[in-house]
């Protein structure tokens, strides 16, 4: 961290000395309280501006002078209002203000050019109607706010594909998921858990299968994601020999998808299936109150199927340029994930984030679906909404099949499987 701050300080010094001419991307995280006006000297080339991790509360009214700016990140600052000056930046494609203290989003703050908006973990009680005047919007991340309703104009975002509404203040499922939203033709990845209408069910499910912290002995770190750190561990159960497991410790009270409690509840309720990573239980009695899950160790040879979406791809995973599949591999992956999804729906759960970057595969095509951060319980008393939510998961499955077919030795290997998906 100290090295990062020093590097950012050096970058700021070079900026102020006029030594960054021609720069296309600028990253500054060095305790800034005000916008450095020297940035305007880069107006003819600057496309990506990352001011995450500072102490800023405002942006200049003439921000639009950065006329080539496409990406603006100001997460982890001290904004209480989304700056209206953003709305005059006509080339902006991506805006991220995660983890501020934003309470108000002015009508004028949303430029029509927006394709990806991140306002996760703020204090927003309502979104403006101008959201509907963003026809390119594909990815809208509003988890961890205070929303009770959605603007009717959201139905005009006909290109919307990914939506995060978890951990807000929706009292009724119909408030979070109005019919006009569920009818959007491309909406595929949806997270809505952690709202008052589902609190009781989630809380009950999340309390199941406790595993005492004292029975776990942590070993090496296996990996780290946006929501938590995964460690190898030994689990001592009664008089049985120690069992090798993986432990996921959540980093905080909020993830990009929602609440750790929601993820734990869905993971436990999902039960077991050959194509699910599965869980042994939830951690109980951590000395610092950290929430976490105990999971089986992934069999050797499994790797992530693809990388997560990039700034350019927005809602599409990124595969290696040379990644190819035989027809048999593609069919095994596709049918395995389809089987896991059918199992989840039968258990009353939507995955909400069915992506290749949440699938582990081995060389034979054996697939394991993971990551329940966006999962939610299906309604039991609302058949139309239940059907719509299941259809979104199947739409994601259809995208996965298409991605596999594009990289398969036989591009028609999955034709029958794709035709069988009911959309």
VEXPA-729150 format. One record per atom (N, C-alpha, C, O): residue in one letter; x, y, z. Coordinates in pm, whole numbers, plus 50000, padded with zeros to 5 digits. Layout:
<pts>
aXYZ/...
</pts>
This chain:
<pts>
x500834988050000/x500005000050000/x500865012550000/x500585022049928/x501925012450081/x502815023950086/x503455026549952/x503595038149912/x503845015749882/x504445017249750/x503475023049651/x503865031249567/x502195018949658/x501165024249568/x500985039249591/x500885046949496/x500935043249718/x500755057449751/x501945065649703/x501775076749651/x503145060049719/x504335067149674/x504315068849522/x504665079449469/x503905058149452/x503835058849307/x502805069249262/x503045076749168/x501645069449333/x500615079249298/x501115093449325/x500835102549247/x501865095249435/x502435108349464/x503415112749357/x503455124449320/x504195103249308/x505145106349200/x504395110149073/x504805119349001/x503295102849045/x502495106048927/x501915120048937/x501905127548839/x501425123649057/x500885137049078/x501955147749056/x501685158048995/x503155145149106/x504245154749087/x504575156448939/x504815167548893/x504595145548866/x504885146148723/x503765153348648/x504025160748553/x502515151148692/x501385158048631/x501545173148648/x501385180848553/x501865177348771/x501975191648801/x503195197948733/x503245210048712/x504145189548698/x505325194648627/x505125194448475/x506025198148400/x503945190148431/x503645189948289/x504365179148213/x504665180748094/x504665167948281/x505465157348218/x504635145148176/x505195134548150/x503285146748170/x502445135348133/x501665137948005/x500615131847982/x502145146847922/x501455150047798/x501255137547713/x502155129247700/x500065136447655/x499765125047569/x499195113147643/x498895102947582/x499045114147776/x498565102947856/x497105099747824/x496285108847810/x496795086847813/x495415082547789/x494725077647915/x493505078447925/x495485072748011/x494925068048138/x495715073948253/x496945073748254/x494975079348352/x495605085348469/x495005079348594/x493785079648613/x495855073648682/x495435068048810/x496065076148921/x497295077248928/x495235081949008/x495725089849121/x494985085849248/x493785088049260/x495705079949342/x495145076549473/x496165080449579/x497005072449619/x496065093049623/x497095098249714/x496515108349812/x497155118349845/x495305105749859/x494695114249961/x494195127549910/x494075137049987/x493895128449783/x493425141049725/x492125145749790/x491215137749812/x492035158449822/x490795164349871/x490155173249765/x488975176649776/x490895176949663/x490385184949554/x490855179349420/x491895172749412/x490105182149317/x490435177749183/x491645185749132/x491585198049126/x492735179149095/x493905186449043/x493605192348904/x493405184848808/x493575205248895/x493185211448769/x494225209448659/x493955211748541/x495405205148698/x496425202048597/x495955190648505/x496505188848396/x494955183148548/x494445172148464/x493895177648333/x493935170648231/x493405189948333/x492835195548210/x493865197148099/x493505198347982/x495135197148136/x496185197948035/x496235185347949/x496865185247843/x495575174747995/x495565162047922/x494285160347840/x494015149447789/x493485170947828/x492155170047770/x492125163847630/x491145157447594/x493165165747552/x493145160947413/x493445146147400/x493285140447292/x493885139747509/x494215125447501/x493585116947611/x493405104947591/x493255122647726/x492835114747842/x491495107847817/x490495114347786/x491485094447832/x490265086647812/x489805079647940/x488605077447958/x490745076248028/x490405069148152/x490975076948269/x492185079048276/x490115081048362/x490545088448481/x490085080848604/x488885079248627/x491045076248683/x490755068348802/x491215076048926/x492405077148953/x490245081449000/x490525088949122/x490015081449244/x489705087649347/x489925068449235/x489485060049346/x490455060949463/x491665062049445/x489895060349585/x490725059749705/x491305072949747/x492455073449792/x490545083649735/x490995096749782/x490005101949887/x489305094049951/x489955114949906/x489045121050004/x488285132549941/x488045142750006/x487915130949818/x487265141549742/x485765141949767/x485145131649796/x485185153849756/x483745155649774/x483095162549655/x481865163649650/x483865167049560/x483315174349446/x484205172849324/x485395169949335/x483605174949208/x484325175749081/x484065189549021/x483035195649051/x484955194648938/x484765208148883/x483565208848789/x483215199048723/x482945220548784/x481785222748697/x482155221448549/x481295218348466/x483405223848517/x483835223148377/x484505209948343/x485395209448257/x484095199148410/x484675185948384/x484565182148237/x485395174748186/x483525187348169/x483315183948029/x484455188447938/x484515184447822/x485355196647990/x486545200447911/x487395188147878/x488145188247781/x487285177747958/x487965165047926/x487105158047820/x486415148347849/x487165163047698/x486205159547594/x486395145547537/x485545140747462/x487505138947571/x487725125147525/x487475114947635/x487665102947614/x487075119447752/x486945110647869/x485835100347847/x484685103747821/x486195087747858/x485255076647843/x484975069347973/x483875064047992/x485955069048063/x485845061348187/x486235070248304/x487295076448304/x485355070848406/x485615078748526/x485335070348650/x484205066048671/x486365068048731/x486215060848857/x486535070148973/x487615075948979/x485585071449066/x485785079449187/x485275071849309/x484695077849399/x485485058949313/x485045050949426/x485895053749550/x486995059149540/x485345050149666/x486075051949793/x486555066249812/x487725068649842/x485645075549796/x485885089649825/x484835094349925/x484325086350003/x484495107349923/x483565112650022/x482415120449957/x481875129750017/x482055116649838/x480955123349769/x479625120549839/x479355109149877/x478805130849855/x477445129049908/x476405130849797/x475225128149818/x476845135549682/x475965137349567/x476755133949441/x477925137549429/x476115127249350/x476785124549223/x476895137849148/x475885144249119/x478115142049116/x478285155349056/x477505157048926/x477605148848835/x476735167948918/x475955170848798/x476835173348677/x476395171548563/x478075177548701/x478975180448589/x479295168148506/x479705169248390/x479095156348564/x479335144048488/x478405143348368/x478785138448262/x477205148248385/x476205147248280/x476545154748153/x475935152148049/x477495164048159/x477875171648041/x479095165747970/x479605171447874/x479555154248019/x480685147247955/x480105137747850/x479705126547882/x480045142047728/x479255135347626/x479835122147576/x479145114647506/x481085119247610/x481705106747564/x481765096147674/x482265085147650/x481275099147793/x481425089847906/x480685076847880/x479505076747846/x481405065947898/x480905052447876/x480695045248009/x479725037948026/x481615047448103/x481605040448231/x481825050548343/x482735058748337/x480975049948447/x481115058548564/x481005049848688/x480055042148702/x481975050948780/x481965043048902/x482185051649026/x483235057949041/x481185051849115/x481275059049242/x480875049549356/x480015052849437/x481505038149361/x481225028349466/x481765033249600/x482795040049606/x481055029549708/x481535031849846/x481875046449873/x482975049549920/x480935055249844/x481005069149888/x479925070949995/x479645061650070/x479345082650001/x478225085050092/x477115092250014/x476445101150067/x476945088249889/x476025095249798/x474575092849840/x474135081449856/x473845103749858/x472425103249892/x471545107849776/x470375104249768/x472105115849687/x471305121949582/x471975120349446/x473185122549432/x471185116549348/x471645115649209/x470805125549129/x469655122549098/x471345137149093/x470575147049018/x470185142048879/x470885133748820/x469085147148829/x468645143748693/x469745146348592/x469935138648498/x470485157248613/x471475161448513/x472785153848520/x473665156048438/x472925144848619/x474235138448642/x474505126548552/x475625121348552/x473515122048476/x473685109848397/x473755113148249/x472735116548189/x474925112348188/x475035114948045/x474375103847963/x474515092147998/x473675107047857/x472995096947776/x473915086347717/x473465075647677/x475205089347713/x476165079947653/x476495068147744/x477145058647700/x476055068447871/x476465058247968/x476095044047926/x474985041447879/x477055035147944/x476825020847919/x476945012748047/x476405001748056/x477675018148147/x477965010648269/x478035020548384/x478875029548384/x477135018948483/x477075028048597/x477185020148727/x476415010848750/x478145024048811/x478405017048937/x478175026849052/x478935036349071/x477115024449129/x476815032649247/x476645023949370/x475925027649463/x477275012449372/x477195002849482/x477655009049614/x478585017049618/x476985005049723/x477395008549859/x477415023649882/x478445029549913/x476235029749864/x476045043849895/x474785045249981/x474425035950053/x474105056649973/x472915059050055/x471765064349969/x470965072450015/x471695059649849/x470745065049751/x469345059549777/x469145047349783/x468375068549791/x466995064549818/x466145064249691/x465115057649688/x466575071149587/x465825071049462/x466755074349346/x467745081449362/x466415069049230/x467175071949108/x466335080849018/x465105079749017/x466975089848943/x466225099448860/x465635092948734/x466105082548689/x464595099448680/x463995094748556/x464965095548439/x464795088548339/x465985103948451/x466955105148342/x467695092148315/x468355090848212/x467595082548407/x468185069348383/x467615063348254/x468325056548180/x466345066048228/x465715060848108/x466185067547980/x465855063047870/x466955078247995/x467485085047877/x468935080947849/x469705088247788/x469255069047896/x470575063047870/x470345050347787/x470435039347842/x470065051547658/x469675039947577/x470755029447561/x470455018047525/x472015033047588/x473125023447574/x473365015547701/x474215006547701/x472665018547810/x472955012447940/x472854997247932/x471814991647897/x473964990747965/x474014976147968/x474204970748110/x473754959648141/x474874978448196/x475284973248325/x475014983948431/x475584994748426/x474114980748526/x473694990548627/x473824984048764/x473134974248795/x474704989548847/x475044983348974/x474624992649089/x475275002849115/x473524988849157/x472924997349261/x472814990049394/x472074994549481/x473524979049413/x473444971549539/x473934980049656/x474824988449640/x473354977549773/x473834984249893/x473434998749904/x474245007149944/x472195001849868/x471685015449882/x470395015249964/x470195006050044/x469515025149944/x468285026150023/x467065027249933/x466065033449970/x467145021249818/x466065021949720/x464825014449767/x464925003349820/x463655020649748/x462375014249778/x461565011949650/x460705003149645/x461855019849549/x461195018549420/x462225021249310/x463335025849337/x461835018349188/x462665021249071/x461895030848980/x460675030148973/x462605039748910/x461895048748820/x461275041048704/x461885031948648/x460045044748669/x459375038148558/x460185039148430/x460115030348343/x460975049848418/x461775052148298/x462855041648277/x463405040548168/x463175033748381/x464185023248364/x463785013448255/x464635007148192/x462485012248233/x461995003148128/x462435007647989/x462364999947894/x462885020147978/x463375025047849/x464815021047821/x465325023347711/x465485015147920/x466865010347901/x466794996547836/x467034986447901/x466484996347710/x466184983747640/x467404974947619/x467274963147587/x468604980547637/x469824972647620/x470364967247752/x471424960947754/x469654969647862/x470164965647993/x470314950448002/x469384942947969/x471494946048046/x471794931748054/x472104927248197/x471734916148235/x472764935848275/x473134932048412/x472614942748508/x472824954648487/x471934938148615/x471344947348712/x471554941848852/x471254930248880/x472084950548941/x472304946749081/x471434955549171/x471654967649180/x470444949249237/x469514956249326/x469554950849468/x468704954349549/x470514942349498/x470604935949629/x470844946049740/x471364957049718/x470444942149861/x470744949849982/x470244964149974/x470984973550004/x469004965849933/x468354978849934/x467204978450034/x467264971150133/x466174986350011/x465064987350108/x463724983950045/x462684988850089/x463734975649942/x462484971649877/x461644963049972/x462094952550018/x460434967649999/x459544960250091/x458844948650023/x458524938650087/x458614950049893/x457894939749818/x458704935749695/x459424943849636/x458584923249658/x459264918349538/x458814926249416/x459624928949326/x457534930149411/x457014937549297/x457644951449286/x457694957149177/x458114957049399/x458774970049394/x460164968949332/x460584977549255/x460874958249367/x462224956149313/x462184951249169/x463044954849088/x461184943049138/x461114936749007/x459754939248943/x458964929848926/x459464951648907/x458184954448839/x458134947348705/x459164944048646/x456934945148657/x456744937748532/x457494944148416/x458054937148332/x457514957448411/x458174964248300/x459684961648299/x460314961848194/x460254959148418/x461674955848426/x461914941548378/x462834939048300/x461094932348425/x461284918348388/x461044916048239/x461484905948184/x460354925348175/x460064923848032/x461204928947943/x461134927547821/x462244934748002/x463354939647921/x463954928147841/x464234917547898/x464164929847712/x464504918447626/x465884912347647/x466094900747611/x466824920047704/x468194914947716/x468634912947861/x469774908947885/x467764915747957/x468164914448097/x468474899848129/x467634891048112/x469694897548175/x470204883848188/x470764880948327/x470494870348383/x471524890248382/x472194888048510/x471584897548614/x471814909648609/x470824891948708/x470084900148802/x470344895448945/x470254883548974/x470664904949034/x470824902049177/x469834910749254/x469784922849235/x469034904449342/x468034912049417/x467864907049561/x466894910749627/x468774898849609/x468654893549745/x468974904549848/x469414915449812/x468764901449975/x469134910650081/x468224922550096/x468624932850149/x466984921250049/x465984931750067/x464954927350171/x464824915450198/x464224936850230/x463294933350338/x462304922250304/x461954914350391/x461834921550177/x460834911350144/x461384897150157/x460604887650165/x462694895450158/x463254882050169/x464094879750293/x464714869250307/x464114889650384/x465014889050500/x464794876650585/x465754869850621/x463544873550617/x463254862450708/x463734849250650/x464354841150720/x463444846950524/x463854834550458/x465364833250454/x465914822750486/x466034844050416/x467494843750407/x468134841650543/x469064833650557/x467634848850645/x468224847750778/x468124833550831/x469054828350893/x466984827250806/x466794813450851/x467744803950779/x468374795450841/x467844805550646/x468714796750568/x470184798750604/x470944789150609/x470574811250630/x471974814350658/x472434808950792/x473644807850815/x471514805750881/x471884800551012/x472084785451014/x472504779751114/x471774779050903/x471914764450897/x473384760350889/x474234768150846/x473664748150929/x474964741650915/x476134749950967/x477064753050892/x476104753551096/x477234760951154/x478464752051172/x478344740351207/x479634757751147/x480904750751168/x481744759551261/x482094770751226/x482074754351377/x482794762151478/x484184766251426/x484924758051372/x484494778951443/x485804784251402/x486934776551469/x487994774651411/x486694772151590/x487744765051666/x488104751651604/x489144745951638/x487264746451514/x487554733551451/x488344735051321/x488634725151254/x488684747551286/x489364750251159/x490784755051184/x491024763351272/x491714749951107/x493094754451111/x493484759150971/x493574751050879/x493704772150956/x493954777750825/x495364774750775/x496334774450852/x495444772550643/x496724770350577/x496934781350472/x496574792850495/x497514777850360/x497904787550258/x496714794250192/x495614788750186/x496944806250143/x495924813350067/x495804806849929/x496804804249862/x494554804249888/x494304798049758/x493914808249653/x494154806049534/x493324819149695/x492894829249598/x492154840449667/x491884840049787/x491824850549588/x491124862049641/x490254868049532/x490684869849419/x489014871149569/x488094877649476/x487614890849533/x488124895549634/x486644896749465/x486134909749509/x485464908949645/x485494918649721/x484864897549676/x484104896549801/x484844890049916/x484484892250032/x485884882049887/x486524875149998/x487834868549961/x488254868349846/x488474863150065/x489744856150051/x489514841350079/x488814837750174/x490084832749996/x489914818350012/x491234812250059/x492284814249998/x491134804850168/x492314798350228/x492104783350234/x490984778650252/x493164775850219/x493124761550250/x493034760050401/x493514768650475/x492434749150447/x492284747150591/x492114732350621/x491804724250533/x492324728950746/x492034715750798/x490844716950894/x490824725350984/x489864708350872/x488644708650954/x488614696051042/x488544684850991/x488664698051173/x488664687051268/x487244684851318/x486724692751396/x486614674051273/x485244670851314/x485244659451415/x485604648151382/x484854662551536/x484744652551643/x486024644051647/x487124649251658/x485844630951640/x487004622051649/x487494617351511/x488374608751503/x486944622951406/x487334618951270/x488684625051234/x489084635051295/x489384619451138/x490644625451092/x490384639451034/x489284641950984/x491364648451039/x491184661750981/x490834660850833/x491364652450761/x489944669550790/x489514669850651/x490014682550584/x489864693550639/x490604681150465/x491064692750390/x489864700050329/x489044693850261/x489774712950354/x488674721050303/x489214734450255/x490394737550272/x488334742350196/x488644756150162/x487734765150243/x486564762150263/x488274776250291/x487524785650373/x487474799150302/x488504804850267/x486244804050280/x486074817350222/x485714827150333/x484664825750396/x486564837050356/x486324847450456/x485944860350384/x486724865650305/x484734865250411/x484264877350344/x485044889550395/x485394890450513/x485294898850303/x486114910450336/x485374920950417/x485984928350494/x484054921850399/x483314932350467/x481834929550469/x481394918350439/x481064939750503/x479614938150516/x478904938950383/x477714935850375/x479604943050278/x478964944850148/x479904940250038/x481104943050041/x479354933049940/x480114929249822/x479534936749702/x478534943849716/x480144935349586/x479614942049468/x478254936549428/x477494943249358/x477944924349473/x476664918149440/x475624919749550/x474424918849523/x476054921949676/x475094922949785/x475694919449919/x476814923549951/x474934911849999/x475334908650136/x475954894850147/x475474885550082/x477004893150228/x477534879750253/x476454870150304/x476454858350268/x475554875250387/x474484866550440/x473664860450328/x473294848650335/x473374868350225/x472584863250113/x473334852250039/x472754842150001/x474624854450018/x475434844249951/x475504831450032/x475394820449977/x475674832750163/x475744820950247/x474414813350246/x474404801050237/x473304820650254/x471994814250256/x471754806250129/x471314794750136/x472034812250013/x471804805249887/x472764793549870/x472374782949820/x474004795349911/x475004784749897/x474604772349977/x474744761049930/x474114774650097/x473714763550183/x472444756950130/x472344744650127/x471484765250087/x470214759750039/x470364752449906/x469504744249871/x471434755149833/x471624748749702/x471854733749713/x471604726449617/x472314729049827/x472544714749844/x473714709749762/x474624717449729/x473694697049731/x474814690849659/x474404686849518/x473264683149492/x475364687749429/x475174683849289/x476564681949229/x477494689249265/x476734672249139/x478074669549083/x478704681549013/x479924682349001/x477874691048965/x478414702548894/x478344715448975/x478434726348919/x478194714349106/x478264725849195/x479474724449286/x479784713449332/x480164735549313/x481274735249408/x480764730849544/x481414722849611/x479604735949586/x479004731849711/x479644738049833/x480694744349824/x479004736349948/x479544741150075/x479334730650183/x478394722650178/x480244730750281/x480084722250398/x479244729250504/x478494722750577/x479364742550513/x478614750050612/x479174764150627/x480084768050554/x478624771550721/x479064785350746/x479904785850873/x479734777650963/x480804795350879/x481674796950996/x480884803151111/x480144812751092/x481054797551227/x480374802351346/x481414805151454/x482254796651484/x481374817251512/x482254820151624/x483604825651588/x484554824151665/x483734832151471/x484994838551437/x485274849551541/x484374857151574/x486494850451592/x486774860051701/x486534874651663/x486304882951751/x486584877951535/x486334891651492/x484974893351426/x484664903751368/x484154882851435/x482824883551376/x482804882351225/x481774884751162/x483924878651165/x484004877251020/x483094866050971/x483054855251030/x482364868750865/x481494858650808/x482284850350706/x483214855250643/x481884837750691/x482604829450598/x481934816150573/x481004812250644/x482414809250471/x481904796150432/x483034785950431/x484184789150404/x482674773550462/x483604762250451/x483164754050330/x482004749950321/x484094751750238/x483764745150112/x484694733450087/x485784732850144/x484274724050004/x485184713149967/x486364718549886/x486264729049822/x487464711449889/x488604714949806/x488274711549660/x487754700749631/x488574720649569/x488344718149427/x489284707149379/x490484707549408/x488774697349306/x489654686649256/x490794692249172/x490604702249102/x491954686149177/x493104690949098/x492774691348949/x491984683348899/x493394700748880/x493214701648735/x492124711048690/x492004713748571/x491324716148783/x490274725448744/x490824739748737/x491684743648816/x490324747248644/x490734761148626/x489514769248582/x488504763748537/x489614782348595/x488504790948557/x488334790648404/x489314791348330/x487104789548361/x486824788148218/x487204800648138/x487684799548026/x486994812448197/x487314824948127/x487554835848230/x487274834048349/x488064847148184/x488244858648272/x486974867048276/x486144866048186/x486814875348378/x485624883748390/x485584894448281/x486584896748214/x484444901048264/x484344911648163/x485374922648186/x485744925648300/x485834928448078/x486764939648083/x486004952748067/x484784952748047/x486714963948077/x486064976848054/x485484977447913/x484434983447891/x486164971247819/x485704971647680/x484544962047656/x483594965547585/x484594950047714/x483564939947686/x482304942047770/x481244937047733/x482414949047880/x481284953047965/x480554941148028/x480724938748147/x479764933947952/x478994922748009/x479434909247955/x478794899047983/x480504908947880/x480954896247820/x482294892047879/x483204900147894/x482384879247911/x483624873847965/x484734874447860/x484484875347740/x485964873747910/x487134874547823/x487844860947822/x488354856447924/x487864854747707/x488534841847690/x489934844047634/x490204854047568/x490804834647662/x492144835147603/x492024834347451/x491174827247398/x492884841647381/x492804842347235/x492904828547170/x492274826047067/x493694819747231/x493904806547170/x493044795647233/x493284783847209/x492044799447311/x491244789347381/x490314782347284/x489524788647214/x490424768947281/x489584760847193/x489064748847271/x489654744547370/x487924743347223/x487324731647287/x487004721347179/x486614724747067/x487194708647214/x486694698147127/x485174697647143/x484624703147237/x484524691047051/x483074689747059/x482674682847189/x481684686647253/x483424672647229/x483094665447351/x483284674147474/x482454673947565/x484374681747479/x484584690947592/x483444701047601/x482884703247708/x483104707147489/x482054717347488/x480734711447535/x480014717647614/x480414699547487/x479144693247528/x479134689947676/x478124691847743/x480254685147728/x480294681647871/x480164694047958/x479454693948059/x480834704847919/x480724717147996/x479284722147992/x478694725148096/x478734723147871/x477394728647855/x476354720447930/x475524726048002/x476394707447915/x475384698947978/x475564698448130/x474584697448204/x476804699148175/x477034699248319/x476484711848384/x475814711048488/x476754723448324/x476244735948380/x474724736548370/x474064741248461/x474174731648259/x472714731248245/x472084722648352/x471024726048406/x472714711548383/x472194702748488/x472254709548625/x471314708448704/x473354716648652/x473474723848779/x472414734648790/x471834736748897/x472154741748680/x471164752348683/x469764746748706/x468994752548783/x469444735748641/x468134729448662/x467984725148808/x466894726248866/x469064720248867/x469044716449009/x468744728549097/x467924727749189/x469404739749069/x469174751849149/x467734756449139/x467104759849240/x467204756649018/x465814760949001/x464864751649075/x463874756049133/x465154738849072/x464314729349145/x464394731549296/x463454728449368/x465514736849342/x465684739949485/x465164753949519/x465284758349634/x464604760849421/x464034773949446/x465044785249450/x464874794849525/x466104784149369/x467204794049372/x467554798149229/x467614789749139/x467784811249209/x468394815849084/x469864818849112/x470224823149221/x470694816649012/x472124819349030/x472424834149013/x473154839849094/x471874840448912/x472014854748894/x473334859448835/x473454871148798/x474314850548825/x475634854548775/x476274842948700/x477464840048717/x475484836248618/x475984824748544/x476874829648431/x476414834048326/x478144828848457/x479194833748368/x480294823248361/x480454815148452/x481064823648252/x482214814748241/x483244817348350/x483924808048393/x483364829948398/x484354832648502/x483924827148638/x484704827548733/x482694821948647/x482244815248769/x482114800048749/x481434793248826/x482784795048646/x482764780748616/x484204775548613/x485074781548548/x484444764648681/x485744757948682/x485634745348597/x484654738048606/x486644742848515/x486624731148427/x487964724048431/x488994730048463/x487944711048398/x489204703848380/x489364700348232/x488524704148150/x490414693248199/x490694690348058/x489634681647993/x489474681947871/x488904673848073/x487864665148018/x486544672447999/x485604666847943/x486464684948047/x485214692348035/x484294690948154/x483144695248149/x484804685048261/x483984684548383/x483894698648440/x484914705048465/x482674703348461/x482444717148503/x481894717948644/x481134709348688/x482304728648715/x481784731648848/x481324746148851/x482114755348830/x480044748148876/x479494761548887/x479714766749028/x479454759649126/x480194779149040/x480544784649171/x479954798549188/x479234803449101/x480284804949300/x479984818949331/x478484822049332/x477854823949228/x477934822349454/x476514825149473/x476294839449525/x475304842149593/x477214848349492/x477094862049541/x475884869449490/x475384878549557/x475384865649372/x474204872249314/x472964863349321/x471924866849265/x473074851949387/x471954842549392/x470814847849480/x471024856149568/x469614842849453/x468444847049531/x467434835749533/x467444826949447/x466544836249631/x465484826349640/x464334830249547/x463954841949539/x463804820449477/x462664822649389/x461394824349470/x461224817849573/x460474833049424/x459204834549496/x458364821849484/x458344815349380/x457674818649590/x456824806649589/x455364810049559/x454564801049533/x455024822949563/x453624826849546/x453434836749431/x452444844049427/x454384837049337/x454304846349225/x454864839249102/x456034840949066/x454004831349037/x454454823048925/x455024831048809/x456034826948754/x454414842348770/x454994849848657/x456414855048685/x457284854148598/x456644860348805/x457994865248836/x458974853748850/x460134854848810/x458524842848907/x459394831048918/x459834826548778/x461014823848755/x458874825848685/x459204821548548/x460154831348482/x461064827248410/x459964844448505/x460834854448444/x462254853448498/x463204854748421/x462404850948627/x463724849848687/x464454837348638/x465654837748610/x463734826348627/x464344814148575/x464754816148429/x465794811048385/x463944823548355/x464254826048214/x465534834048198/x466294831748104/x465794843548289/x467044851148283/x468254842148300/x469234843348227/x468194833048397/x469294823548415/x469514815348289/x470654812848249/x468424811148227/x468554803148103/x469104811647989/x469804806547902/x468794824547989/x469374833447889/x470894834047906/x471634833947808/x471344834648032/x472784834348058/x473394821248012/x474494820947957/x472664810348034/x473134797347987/x473254797247835/x474194791547780/x472314803647768/x472374804547622/x473604812147575/x474224808247476/x473964823047645/x475184830347611/x476414821447628/x477324821647545/x476434813547737/x477554804547761/x477674794547647/x478774791947598/x476554788747604/x476584779147494/x477144785647368/x477924779447295/x476744798047342/x477224804947223/x478734807247230/x479434805647130/x479224811147348/x480654813447364/x481444800547344/x482504800647282/x480924789547395/x481594776747376/x481594772747229/x482604768047176/x480454774647163/x480344770847021/x481294778946935/x481854773746838/x481494791646968/x482394800246891/x483834795346899/x484644798346812/x484154787847005/x485524783347027/x485664768247013/x486644762447058/x484674762146952/x484644747546941/x485104743046802/x484854749846702/x485774731646798/x486214726046670/x485034723446577/x485154724446455/x483884720246636/x482644718246560/x481654728746606/x481034727146711/x481464739546531/x480594750546575/x479134746546591/x478344753946649/x478774734746539/x477384730146551/x477204719746662/x476134713846676/x478264717446740/x478214706846841/x477144709146946/x476634699647006/x476804721846969/x475834724947076/x474474729347021/x473644734447097/x474254727546893/x472994732246834/x471784726046905/x470834733046938/x471824713146927/x470674706446990/x470494711147133/x469364712947180/x471624713147204/x471534717547343/x470974731747353/x470174734747442/x471394740347261/x470904754147262/x469404754547227/x468644762347284/x469004746147134/x467594745747094/x466704741147209/x465514744347213/x467274733647301/x466474728247412/x466274738247525/x465454735947614/x467014749647522/x466854759747626/x465554767247604/x465334772947497/x464704767147703/x463404773647692/x463514788147737/x463704790947856/x463404797347641/x463464811647671/x462104818247647/x461954830247667/
</pts>
